């Protein structure tokens, strides 16, 4: 495995570790971070079609989870809590 792929895996591991420890409003940000890490892995060069599909599916699942948690938070819905970028 080359160094770039190893670094992407480490980014994913860190994001997922933070996600596992997150609670309440932090779930939105950490879900987005995990989705972003999955998206980065999707750019890791040549992947078999089935692995690319799994990576994209995982990213979409975490993005949808972040949106669901964000929509369920009244403070975010009213715009009192800024959405991270």
C-alpha positions in Angstrom: 0.0 0.0 0.0 1.4 3.4 -0.9 1.9 6.2 1.6 -1.1 8.3 0.2 -3.5 5.4 0.8 -2.1 4.7 4.2 -2.6 8.4 5.1 -6.2 8.3 3.9 -6.9 5.2 6.0 -5.4 7.0 9.0 -7.7 10.0 8.4 -10.7 7.6 8.2 -9.6 5.8 11.4 -9.3 9.1 13.3 -12.7 10.4 12.0 -14.4 7.1 13.0 -12.8 7.1 16.4 -14.2 10.6 17.0 -17.6 9.5 15.7 -17.7 6.5 18.1 -17.0 8.9 21.0 -19.4 11.6 19.9 -22.7 12.4 21.6 -25.6 14.8 20.9 -24.8 17.7 18.6 -21.3 16.4 18.0 -22.7 13.5 16.0 -23.5 15.9 13.1 -19.9 17.1 12.8 -18.4 13.7 13.3 -20.7 12.0 10.9 -19.7 14.6 8.3 -16.1 13.9 9.0 -16.5 10.2 8.5 -18.4 10.8 5.3 -15.6 13.1 4.1 -13.0 10.4 5.0 -15.0 7.8 2.9 -15.1 10.3 0.0 -11.3 10.7 0.2 -10.9 7.0 0.1 -13.1 7.0 -3.0 -10.3 9.0 -4.7 -7.5 6.6 -3.7 -6.9 5.5 -7.3 -8.0 2.2 -8.9 -10.5 0.4 -6.8 -12.6 -2.6 -7.8 -16.1 -1.6 -8.8 -17.6 -3.4 -5.8 -15.3 -1.7 -3.4 -15.9 1.8 -4.9 -19.7 1.1 -4.6 -19.3 0.2 -0.9 -17.1 3.3 -0.2 -19.6 5.6 -1.9 -22.5 3.9 -0.1 -20.8 4.4 3.3 -20.2 8.0 2.5 -23.8 8.6 1.6 -25.0 6.8 4.8 -23.0 9.1 7.0 -24.0 12.2 5.1 -27.7 11.2 5.5 -27.1 10.5 9.2 -25.6 14.0 9.6 -28.6 15.6 7.8 -31.1 13.6 10.0 -29.4 14.6 13.2 -29.1 18.2 12.0 -32.8 18.3 11.1 -33.7 16.9 14.5 -31.8 19.6 16.4 -34.2 22.6 16.9 -31.3 25.0 17.5 -29.8 24.1 14.1 -33.1 24.2 12.4 -33.7 27.7 13.7 -30.2 28.8 12.6 -28.8 29.4 16.0 -26.0 26.8 15.6 -23.9 27.4 12.5 -23.4 24.5 10.2 -19.8 23.5 9.9 -18.1 23.6 6.5 
